[in-house]
Every structure is written in C-alpha cells, then in structure tokens.
Amino acid sequence: MTGGAGFGGSHLCIELLKRGAHVYLLDRIVPRNSYLQLSGFVSDVQIVLGDVRNLDLLKTLIERFRIDVIFHLAAQPLVGPSNVLPLETLDINISGTYSVLEAMRTTDSCKFMVFASSGGHYGATTRDFPISEEDIPAPASNIYGASKSAADVIVRAYAQVYGLNVAACRFMNTYGPGDTNFSRLIPRAIRNLIEQSSYSFGDRDDGSTRLDFLFIRDMTQAYISVAENLEEVKGEAFNFGSGASRSTAEVAKLVSIAFDGKDRCPEFSGPSRAVPIVKYLDISKAEARLGWKPSTALHDGLRETLEWYRRHGVTF
C-alpha cells in the first residue's frame, strides 16, 4: 500500500491485517500521531520508507515481496497547500500514480491495483442532485482536484490500453478517528470543543456549503469491495459517499450536540454565497455492482470519532 501511514491508509492497513493479509506499506514517513501508530498495529506491518515517485523502488518492492494487490493512496491531499505548491501537488498526485501503474505494468507478480481518487474529480458544483460517475466534471476550483482528476483518467486509461486490473474509488469528505488534519471541518470542530476555544471555522466558507460525509470504516470497506471485484470492474470508477448532503453549519452543530448536548452556533466568516456549493455523490452504481453501501449513520460516526479524540487528545 502506498500512503499507508495517512488517515485513510492507516484504517485500511488495520482492516486488511484483521482479514489476515500481509501488508507492506510505502510512505515517506510514519508520524508518531498516525492512527496506525496510536492503534498499536504498526508493528504488524512491513514498512518501507520511500517516495512513491521512485519507479525503481516500486518495481523492486513488488518483485521482492511478490505483491499481488496495490492500494494506491499516496498523495498530497490538502486543498490549501495544493494552490501554494502546485508543482509538488501535481508531481506527487500525477507522476506518483504513473510510477505505480508503470511498476505494475512492467513486473510480473502484481495483478491488481485500487486507486484512491476523489470527489474533487467533479470540480465545484452548485447543482442540487447527486453526481454520478458519468457526469462531466465542472471546472476545478483548486490544484488538488485537478491533479486527482488527471490521475483518475490515467488509471482508467491504463486499464483500457494495457488491460490492467485497475479501478478508481471516488470519495467525498471522509471523517473518523485519527484524522489529524485540523483544517477539515469535523476535526476542527472537535479541537475547538475539547480546547474550549471559540466555535469558529474561519473564512473558507459561510456555513451554507452542503457536502457528503462518509465514515472512515465505510471507506475501508469500499476499497476492499473494489479489490474483490477488480477483474469484473477494471477500468471503471465508483462513487462512495453517504448519498446525501448536509451543510457545513449543520454538521458543526451536530458535532457540538454529540460532544456535550449543547447546540452551539458555529461561526463561519467566509463571504456570503447567493448560491451555495452543493456536492454529494450518487452511490447507486457501487450498491448495484459491488454490493457496497454505507453502514454508519452520521450521529453514530461522530460519537465514535469524539470518543477517540477524548482518549488521544487533539495536540500532536
């Protein structure tokens, strides 16, 4: 797995270990605050420190460990830094994906690859209906979205041109225990509450934006459902989400209520939008083709997430 020390990668590593898999993790660093570290599973994983853009390293690892399935999660995943560091974002997210595909194509053992794409593929939308896999992407509002969209197209092209068993998973806003990116809505809300600071969310939004929120355990099951069906779905992309949208202000209030029962009023200082951003995914294809559907309601996921942060804190 590439990027296995990150938020989503850590959860996926643990789920694969529980299923009896031998897990090999490639990442540039395994932070001390990684969910994989804090959950005590890190010693059960074979870790290789390295860069996903290193094609020779990837080929060596595939051949040495006889890797049969790659979960490619390595990326520069943050929207803000993507606009500040466009070249690095494009290089990691596109060239890194190319390197994984080439390593797979030019070695003999690896037969399958699951790619972590993104709802960023669809760009910024204001249409109040679920986005299907066949919808034409709107213009990207940041470099991260553009980079993930390009990599998504490349993955599916490798299936078409070279016959590789590869497919893309498109996710929206995944949340859950162990997310240490406190610029994201739910971790930021939890940190504000635990630290008893103002319930403020900055100027990136006005609170009206409506998004799709998916619990991390449902994400791991989504990856695995694609991996188990790759020969039948190679070259395809699948949406994974809750299938519904909630405003950022509503979700912030739900976090507050789940924390201590108080219905705080979140402060959003972004410019008021006449037409709110609305973005949520049509998940009917994943339900029909893969038998996948989300199993964790938002209030249950928030409760479990809060319990984790209460145990581990929010200072890393």
C-alpha positions in Angstrom: 0.0 0.0 0.0 1.2 3.5 -0.8 0.4 6.2 1.6 -0.5 3.7 4.3 0.6 5.9 7.2 -2.1 8.5 6.4 -5.6 8.8 7.8 -7.4 6.5 5.3 -4.3 4.3 4.7 -4.0 3.6 8.5 -7.6 2.4 8.7 -7.3 0.3 5.6 -4.0 -1.3 6.8 -5.7 -2.3 10.0 -8.7 -3.8 8.3 -6.5 -5.8 5.9 -4.5 -7.1 8.9 -7.7 -8.2 10.6 -8.6 -10.1 7.5 -5.3 -12.0 7.5 -3.4 -10.1 4.8 0.3 -9.5 4.7 0.5 -5.7 4.5 3.5 -3.8 3.1 3.5 -0.1 3.5 5.4 2.5 1.4 5.4 6.1 2.8 7.8 8.9 3.2 7.3 9.0 7.0 5.2 7.3 9.6 4.3 10.1 12.0 4.1 9.4 15.7 0.5 10.7 15.6 -0.5 8.3 12.8 -3.6 6.3 13.6 -1.6 3.2 12.7 0.9 4.1 15.4 -1.7 5.1 18.0 -3.8 2.0 17.4 -0.8 -0.3 18.1 -0.8 -2.1 14.8 2.3 -0.6 13.3 4.5 -3.5 14.3 2.3 -5.9 12.3 3.1 -4.0 9.0 6.2 -4.2 6.9 7.2 -0.6 6.5 9.4 0.8 3.7 10.3 4.5 3.8 10.4 5.9 0.3 8.9 8.1 -2.3 6.0 6.9 -4.5 7.6 8.6 -7.5 10.6 6.3 -7.3 9.8 3.8 -10.1 12.8 1.6 -9.5 12.0 1.3 -5.8 8.4 0.4 -6.6 9.4 -2.4 -9.0 11.9 -3.8 -6.5 9.3 -3.9 -3.8 6.7 -5.6 -6.0 9.2 -8.2 -7.1 10.8 -8.8 -3.7 7.6 -9.1 -1.7 5.6 -10.7 -4.5 2.9 -8.0 -4.2 -0.4 -9.1 -5.8 -2.7 -6.1 -4.9 -1.7 -2.5 -4.6 -3.9 0.1 -2.8 -2.5 3.4 -4.1 -3.4 6.1 -1.5 -0.2 8.2 -1.5 -1.0 11.8 -2.4 -0.6 15.4 -1.4 -4.2 15.6 -0.1 -4.7 19.1 1.1 -6.6 21.7 -0.9 -4.9 24.8 0.6 -1.3 23.7 0.1 -2.1 22.5 -3.4 -2.7 26.1 -4.5 0.5 27.2 -2.8 2.6 24.3 -4.0 1.1 23.4 -7.4 4.2 21.7 -8.9 4.7 19.4 -5.9 1.0 18.5 -5.8 0.9 17.7 -9.5 4.1 15.7 -9.3 3.1 13.6 -6.3 -0.5 13.0 -7.4 0.1 12.5 -11.1 3.7 11.4 -11.5 3.3 9.2 -8.4 0.3 7.5 -9.9 2.1 7.0 -13.2 5.0 5.3 -11.3 2.7 2.9 -9.5 1.0 2.0 -12.8 4.3 1.5 -14.7 5.7 -0.6 -11.9 2.6 -2.8 -12.0 2.7 -3.0 -15.8 6.4 -3.9 -16.0 6.6 -6.5 -13.3 5.1 -10.0 -13.3 3.6 -10.5 -9.8 1.2 -7.6 -9.3 -2.1 -8.2 -10.9 -4.5 -5.7 -9.2 -4.5 -2.0 -8.2 -7.1 0.1 -6.4 -6.7 3.9 -6.8 -7.8 6.4 -4.2 -9.4 9.1 -6.4 -11.5 11.9 -5.1 -14.8 13.7 -5.4 -12.5 16.6 -6.4 -12.7 14.9 -9.8 -16.1 16.5 -10.3 -15.0 20.1 -9.7 -17.0 22.7 -7.8 -20.8 22.3 -8.3 -23.9 24.1 -7.2 -26.4 21.6 -8.7 -28.7 20.1 -6.0 -28.7 16.5 -7.2 -26.3 13.6 -6.7 -23.3 13.4 -9.0 -23.0 10.2 -11.0 -19.8 8.6 -12.3 -20.8 9.6 -15.8 -21.3 13.3 -15.1 -19.0 15.7 -16.8 -16.7 17.4 -14.2 -17.2 21.1 -13.6 -14.1 23.3 -13.6 -11.7 22.5 -10.8 -11.5 25.2 -8.0 -8.1 24.1 -6.8 -5.0 22.3 -8.0 -5.7 19.2 -5.7 -8.9 18.5 -7.6 -7.3 18.9 -11.0 -4.4 16.6 -10.0 -6.7 13.9 -8.7 -8.9 14.1 -11.8 -5.9 13.8 -14.1 -4.7 10.7 -12.2 -8.2 9.2 -12.3 -8.2 9.5 -16.1 -4.7 8.0 -16.3 -5.6 5.0 -14.1 -8.6 4.2 -16.3 -6.6 4.7 -19.5 -4.0 2.1 -18.3 -6.9 -0.4 -18.0 -8.0 0.4 -21.5 -4.6 0.5 -23.2 -2.7 -2.2 -21.3 -5.5 -4.3 -19.9 -4.5 -3.8 -16.3 -6.9 -4.7 -13.5 -7.2 -1.2 -12.0 -10.1 0.9 -10.9 -10.7 4.2 -9.1 -12.6 5.0 -5.9 -14.1 8.5 -5.7 -14.7 9.7 -2.1 -16.0 12.9 -0.6 -15.4 14.1 2.9 -14.3 11.2 4.9 -14.2 11.6 8.7 -13.4 9.4 11.7 -10.9 8.6 14.5 -7.3 9.6 13.8 -7.7 12.5 11.3 -5.0 15.0 12.4 -5.7 17.4 9.6 -7.4 20.1 11.8 -8.2 22.3 8.8 -11.0 19.9 8.0 -14.5 20.6 9.3 -15.1 17.8 11.8 -11.6 17.6 13.3 -11.5 21.4 13.6 -14.9 21.3 15.4 -13.7 18.6 17.8 -10.5 20.5 18.6 -12.4 23.7 19.3 -14.7 21.9 21.6 -12.0 20.0 23.5 -9.8 23.1 23.9 -12.9 25.2 24.8 -12.0 27.8 22.3 -14.4 29.8 20.2 -16.6 27.7 17.9 -15.1 29.4 14.8 -14.4 27.9 11.4 -12.6 30.7 9.6 -13.2 32.4 6.3 -13.1 29.4 3.9 -16.9 29.0 4.0 -20.1 30.8 5.0 -21.7 27.7 6.5 -24.1 27.1 3.6 -21.9 24.7 1.6 -23.6 21.3 1.5 -21.3 18.2 1.3 -21.3 14.5 1.5 -19.8 13.0 4.7 -18.6 9.3 4.9 -17.4 7.5 7.9 -13.9 6.0 7.6 -14.9 2.4 8.2 -17.3 2.6 5.3 -14.3 3.9 3.2 -12.2 0.9 4.0 -15.0 -1.4 3.1 -15.3 0.5 -0.2 -11.7 -0.1 -1.1 -11.9 -3.8 -0.3 -15.1 -4.2 -2.3 -13.4 -2.8 -5.4 -10.3 -5.0 -4.8 -12.5 -8.1 -4.6 -14.2 -7.4 -7.9 -11.3 -5.9 -10.0 -11.4 -8.4 -12.8 -15.1 -7.5 -13.4 -14.8 -3.7 -12.9 -11.4 -2.9 -14.3 -11.1 0.5 -15.9 -14.1 1.8 -14.0 -14.7 4.4 -11.3 -17.0 4.2 -8.4 -18.5 6.8 -6.1 -18.6 6.2 -2.4 -20.4 8.5 0.0 -23.5 8.8 2.2 -25.7 9.6 -0.8 -27.0 12.8 0.9 -25.7 16.3 1.6 -25.5 18.3 4.8 -24.5 21.9 5.2 -21.2 22.6 7.0 -23.1 24.7 9.6 -25.5 21.7 10.3 -22.6 19.3 10.7 -20.8 21.6 13.0 -23.9 21.8 15.2 -24.2 18.0 15.2 -20.7 17.7 16.4 -21.4 20.2 19.2 -24.5 18.2 20.3 -22.7 14.9 20.2 -19.9 16.4 22.3 -22.0 17.6 25.3 -25.6 18.1 24.2 -25.2 21.8 23.6 -26.4 23.3 20.3 -23.7 25.9 19.7 -23.9 28.3 16.8 -20.8 27.8 14.6 -19.1 30.9 13.3 -18.3 31.0 9.6 -16.8 34.2 8.4 -16.4 33.5 4.7 -18.2 35.7 2.1 -21.9 35.0 1.9 -22.8 33.0 -1.2 -26.0 33.8 -3.1 -25.9 30.2 -4.4 -24.3 27.6 -2.1 -21.9 25.0 -3.2 -23.7 21.6 -3.2 -21.8 18.4 -3.8 -22.8 14.9 -3.0 -22.4 11.6 -4.8 -24.8 9.1 -6.4 -23.7 5.8 -4.9 -26.2 3.5 -6.8 -23.5 2.0 -9.0 -21.4 0.8 -6.1 -24.6 -0.6 -4.5 -25.6 -2.5 -7.6 -22.2 -3.6 -8.9 -20.3 -4.2 -5.7 -22.9 -4.7 -3.0 -21.5 -1.8 -1.1 -23.5 0.7 0.9 -22.6 2.9 3.9 -23.5 1.4 7.2 -22.6 4.1 9.7 -25.1 7.0 10.3 -23.6 10.4 10.8 -24.5 10.7 14.5 -23.0 7.3 15.3 -19.8 8.1 13.4 -19.5 11.4 15.2 -20.0 9.8 18.6 -17.2 7.2 17.8 -14.9 9.9 16.5 -15.4 12.1 19.5 -14.6 9.2 21.9 -11.3 8.6 20.1 -10.2 12.2 20.4 -11.2 12.3 24.0 -8.8 9.4 24.7 -5.9 10.6 22.5 -6.3 14.4 22.6 -6.0 17.0 19.8 -2.4 18.2 20.4 0.0 16.3 18.1 
